[in-house]
Amino acid sequence: MTPTPPAPSVSVDALVEAVLAGEHGPLPSELTATSVFWLHHGTRLAGGDTTYLNQYVLVRLGGSFGGCAFEAGEIDPSVCRDSSGAPLDVLLRKAPRPLRIAALDAYLSETRPHRAAAAAGDAEAVTLPTGTPESRARARDAAVAGLLDIEEGARVGLIGVVNPLVAAIRERGGAPLPCDFNLKSTQWGDPVTDDMHAVLDRADAVVATGMTLSNGSFDTILERCRSRGVPLVVYAQTGSAVARAFLGSGVTALSAEPFPFSQFSAEESVLYRYRPAGGA
């Protein structure tokens, strides 16, 4: 485990190259992805009319997991047979993008676990309460929205729509600009655009899901927010340790939720909130 976080990164590909070169810890060529998991689940929260269908690929490395959501049909369950036991550098170089992100997340989670960052005062551990899916989702998304420092009426681009987060942004006085490839409207009838660029051009602040790491849009969002001087908050189950590498280099705050994710349990679980200055 490294005593302090490495320098912020400038792009996902640059981060992968730095990891392969051993700049963030041991050489990935010396490590093995013990297990690869393929998960698929659906969720419909009470009071809503949207069924969220989510697929994840997970990589187990030592005492850590790395995770990445992906679109339906993008990765087949046979990935578990083909990639379990593979050298980590092979996954980082040659695997489909979601599996590459999961492998990168596993590596960065293993070299510096979120719990170690919290113990060092670089992150705030937030406990999500025992309860129903709805109560836990509300608590999670309130914690994410709590990272926003906005004025009343500020336009908040939401790249990756989750209805409780739309509500949490409104509760903080923000005006959500929702964007998602798979939804047409929010629970309250707000139109959802699939034009990320239109949202990025108008937003006073941006909240983006870690899924942007999987679909390749993260670098574009990062650069646009940098160039406009717009705050970028990332809420990440996908690639939570990957997104952490961009704190202070475009990402202004991060809600990191490592596996097992909150939706897989009714018991207390922990997410970690980061800001670049350390401490939340």
Secondary structure per residue as TSV (DSSP state, phi and psi in degrees):
chain	resnum	aa	ss	phi	psi
A	1	M	-	360.0	132.8
A	2	T	-	-78.5	143.0
A	3	P	S	-72.5	-28.5
A	4	T	S	-136.3	154.0
A	5	P	-	-66.6	147.6
A	6	P	-	-67.7	171.0
A	7	A	-	-62.8	148.3
A	8	P	-	-58.6	152.0
A	9	S	-	-99.8	165.5
A	10	V	S	-110.3	-20.9
A	11	S	-	-158.6	161.5
A	12	V	H	-65.0	-43.8
A	13	D	H	-62.6	-39.1
A	14	A	H	-64.7	-37.0
A	15	L	H	-64.6	-43.3
A	16	V	H	-59.7	-45.5
A	17	E	H	-63.0	-38.6
A	18	A	H	-65.8	-39.6
A	19	V	H	-65.7	-44.3
A	20	L	H	-61.4	-30.2
A	21	A	T	-84.1	-0.8
A	22	G	T	82.4	18.2
A	23	E	T	-78.8	-12.3
A	24	H	T	-114.8	4.5
A	25	G	S	151.0	-154.4
A	26	P	S	-62.6	154.9
A	27	L	-	-64.2	128.4
A	28	P	G	-58.7	-25.3
A	29	S	G	-64.8	-16.5
A	30	E	G	-96.3	2.1
A	31	L	-	-118.4	156.4
A	32	T	B	-126.0	135.4
A	33	A	-	-79.1	98.3
A	34	T	-	-59.1	-45.8
A	35	S	E	-139.1	144.6
A	36	V	E	-123.5	133.2
A	37	F	E	-118.5	147.4
A	38	W	E	-124.0	119.5
A	39	L	E	-124.4	143.9
A	40	H	E	-141.6	127.3
A	41	H	E	-149.6	160.8
A	42	G	E	-122.8	150.7
A	43	T	E	-142.5	134.4
A	44	R	-	-130.2	111.6
A	45	L	-	-74.6	148.3
A	46	A	T	-58.0	136.1
A	47	G	T	87.4	-7.3
A	48	G	-	-106.9	165.9
A	49	D	-	-120.1	14.9
A	50	T	-	-107.8	127.7
A	51	T	-	-99.7	114.8
A	52	Y	E	-84.2	122.8
A	53	L	E	-108.8	116.8
A	54	N	E	-123.2	137.3
A	55	Q	E	-120.7	137.8
A	56	Y	E	-131.7	145.0
A	57	V	E	-114.3	135.5
A	58	L	E	-125.1	145.2
A	59	V	E	-122.7	129.1
A	60	R	E	-99.0	124.2
A	61	L	E	-132.3	111.1
A	62	G	T	57.5	-122.4
A	63	G	T	-93.8	14.2
A	64	S	E	-131.0	157.7
A	65	F	E	-117.3	145.8
A	66	G	E	-118.2	142.8
A	67	G	E	-134.5	151.6
A	68	C	E	-152.2	126.9
A	69	A	E	-77.8	155.3
A	70	F	E	-148.7	165.0
A	71	E	-	-77.2	152.1
A	72	A	T	-54.6	132.6
A	73	G	T	84.2	-4.3
A	74	E	S	-73.7	-34.3
A	75	I	S	-133.3	137.2
A	76	D	-	-92.8	151.3
A	77	P	T	-57.0	-19.6
A	78	S	T	-62.4	-13.5
A	79	V	H	-58.6	-28.9
A	80	C	H	-64.4	-43.3
A	81	R	H	-69.8	-42.1
A	82	D	H	-77.2	-27.2
A	83	S	H	-112.8	-17.3
A	84	S	T	-63.5	128.9
A	85	G	T	88.1	3.4
A	86	A	-	-77.8	148.0
A	87	P	B	-58.8	139.7
A	88	L	H	-64.0	-34.6
A	89	D	H	-65.9	-30.2
A	90	V	H	-64.8	-41.9
A	91	L	H	-65.8	-39.4
A	92	L	H	-68.3	-28.8
A	93	R	H	-91.5	-37.6
A	94	K	H	-122.0	-12.4
A	95	A	S	-74.3	159.7
A	96	P	-	-55.1	151.0
A	97	R	H	-51.0	-47.0
A	98	P	H	-59.3	-39.0
A	99	L	H	-69.9	-34.9
A	100	R	H	-61.4	-43.7
A	101	I	H	-65.4	-41.6
A	102	A	H	-62.7	-41.1
A	103	A	H	-65.5	-41.5
A	104	L	H	-64.4	-41.6
A	105	D	H	-63.2	-42.0
A	106	A	H	-61.7	-43.5
A	107	Y	H	-61.6	-50.0
A	108	L	H	-70.0	-29.4
A	109	S	H	-70.6	-34.8
A	110	E	H	-74.7	-40.3
A	111	T	H	-73.3	-27.2
A	112	R	S	-149.6	88.9
A	113	P	-	-61.2	149.9
A	114	H	H	-59.1	-36.1
A	115	R	H	-64.7	-32.4
A	116	A	H	-71.0	-37.8
A	117	A	H	-63.1	-38.9
A	118	A	H	-66.4	-40.7
A	119	A	H	-64.0	-30.1
A	120	A	T	-84.8	-2.6
A	121	G	T	85.0	11.4
A	122	D	S	-92.7	-6.2
A	123	A	S	-148.1	157.4
A	124	E	E	-106.8	122.3
A	125	A	E	-81.3	124.6
A	126	V	E	-115.3	121.6
A	127	T	E	-88.7	124.0
A	128	L	E	-87.1	135.2
A	129	P	-	-75.7	157.4
A	130	T	S	-59.7	139.8
A	131	G	S	161.7	-164.0
A	132	T	-	-76.0	164.6
A	133	P	H	-56.4	-38.5
A	134	E	H	-66.4	-44.9
A	135	S	H	-68.7	-36.5
A	136	R	H	-71.7	-37.3
A	137	A	H	-65.0	-40.8
A	138	R	H	-63.4	-42.1
A	139	A	H	-65.0	-42.1
A	140	R	H	-62.1	-47.0
A	141	D	H	-76.1	-26.5
A	142	A	H	-66.2	-37.3
A	143	A	H	-65.5	-38.5
A	144	V	H	-65.5	-50.3
A	145	A	H	-62.1	-27.5
A	146	G	T	-65.0	-13.5
A	147	L	T	-83.6	-9.9
A	148	L	-	-81.8	129.0
A	149	D	-	-112.9	89.9
A	150	I	-	-130.0	157.8
A	151	E	-	-88.1	160.3
A	152	E	T	-55.4	130.8
A	153	G	T	85.1	-0.2
A	154	A	-	-61.3	139.1
A	155	R	E	-83.8	120.4
A	156	V	E	-112.1	109.8
A	157	G	E	-69.2	126.6
A	158	L	E	-115.9	101.0
A	159	I	E	-94.3	99.4
A	160	G	S	104.5	100.1
A	161	V	-	-93.2	126.5
A	162	V	-	-126.9	123.5
A	163	N	H	-56.0	-43.5
A	164	P	H	-60.9	-28.0
A	165	L	H	-75.6	-34.0
A	166	V	H	-57.8	-46.5
A	167	A	H	-63.9	-41.0
A	168	A	H	-66.0	-36.6
A	169	I	H	-64.9	-43.2
A	170	R	H	-62.7	-38.7
A	171	E	H	-63.2	-25.4
A	172	R	T	-90.8	5.7
A	173	G	T	92.4	4.1
A	174	G	-	-85.7	157.7
A	175	A	E	-109.1	103.4
A	176	P	E	-66.6	140.8
A	177	L	E	-116.0	87.4
A	178	P	E	-78.1	139.5
A	179	C	E	-138.2	130.4
A	180	D	-	-160.8	145.9
A	181	F	S	-80.8	-17.6
A	182	N	S	-115.7	-5.1
A	183	L	-	-120.0	147.1
A	184	K	S	-104.2	-24.9
A	185	S	B	-155.0	159.4
A	186	T	-	-81.8	177.0
A	187	Q	T	-58.3	-26.0
A	188	W	T	-101.3	9.1
A	189	G	-	90.3	4.0
A	190	D	-	-65.2	131.9
A	191	P	B	-65.7	140.5
A	192	V	-	-112.4	120.1
A	193	T	B	-88.1	156.2
A	194	D	S	-105.4	9.9
A	195	D	-	-97.5	91.0
A	196	M	H	-60.3	-36.1
A	197	H	H	-66.9	-37.5
A	198	A	H	-63.1	-37.8
A	199	V	H	-69.1	-44.8
A	200	L	H	-64.6	-29.4
A	201	D	H	-73.3	-27.2
A	202	R	H	-101.2	-23.3
A	203	A	-	-71.0	144.1
A	204	D	S	-88.2	-19.5
A	205	A	E	-156.0	155.2
A	206	V	E	-127.8	135.5
A	207	V	E	-117.7	122.2
A	208	A	E	-126.4	142.1
A	209	T	E	-78.5	157.4
A	210	G	T	-64.2	-15.4
A	211	M	H	-59.0	-22.9
A	212	T	H	-63.8	-23.5
A	213	L	H	-68.3	-35.2
A	214	S	H	-74.6	-41.3
A	215	N	H	-89.9	1.4
A	216	G	T	86.2	6.0
A	217	S	-	-90.7	-7.4
A	218	F	H	-59.3	-46.6
A	219	D	H	-61.6	-37.8
A	220	T	H	-64.8	-45.7
A	221	I	H	-61.4	-44.5
A	222	L	H	-59.7	-48.1
A	223	E	H	-68.0	-39.0
A	224	R	H	-66.1	-41.2
A	225	C	H	-67.5	-38.3
A	226	R	H	-59.9	-49.9
A	227	S	H	-66.5	-32.3
A	228	R	H	-90.5	-9.6
A	229	G	T	69.6	32.8
A	230	V	-	-97.8	132.9
A	231	P	-	-60.6	139.9
A	232	L	E	-124.8	114.3
A	233	V	E	-103.1	130.4
A	234	V	E	-111.1	129.8
A	235	Y	E	-111.1	116.7
A	236	A	E	-129.5	118.1
A	237	Q	S	-93.7	-57.1
A	238	T	T	-56.1	125.1
A	239	G	T	57.9	41.2
A	240	S	H	-62.0	-36.6
A	241	A	H	-80.4	-24.0
A	242	V	H	-68.7	-49.1
A	243	A	H	-59.6	-33.3
A	244	R	H	-59.4	-31.2
A	245	A	T	-66.2	-12.3
A	246	F	T	-105.4	6.0
A	247	L	B	-61.5	130.8
A	248	G	T	82.6	-1.1
A	249	S	T	-131.1	43.3
A	250	G	T	120.3	-38.1
A	251	V	B	-86.4	123.2
A	252	T	-	-96.8	-19.3
A	253	A	E	-161.7	156.6
A	254	L	E	-145.2	132.5
A	255	S	E	-105.3	112.5
A	256	A	E	-109.8	122.2
A	257	E	-	-122.6	96.5
A	258	P	-	-73.4	161.9
A	259	F	S	-67.8	142.5
A	260	P	S	-78.5	132.0
A	261	F	-	-70.8	160.0
A	262	S	G	-59.5	-31.6
A	263	Q	G	-71.7	-10.5
A	264	F	G	-94.7	7.3
A	265	S	-	-151.0	152.4
A	266	A	S	-100.5	-2.2
A	267	E	S	-89.8	168.3
A	268	E	-	-54.9	140.2
A	269	S	E	-144.5	170.3
A	270	V	E	-124.0	135.8
A	271	L	E	-117.3	165.5
A	272	Y	E	-125.5	127.6
A	273	R	E	-105.5	131.1
A	274	Y	E	-120.6	147.1
A	275	R	-	-133.0	151.6
A	276	P	T	-58.2	-33.4
A	277	A	T	-71.1	-5.2
A	278	G	S	84.4	141.0
A	279	G	-	73.3	149.0
A	280	A	-	-116.0	360.0
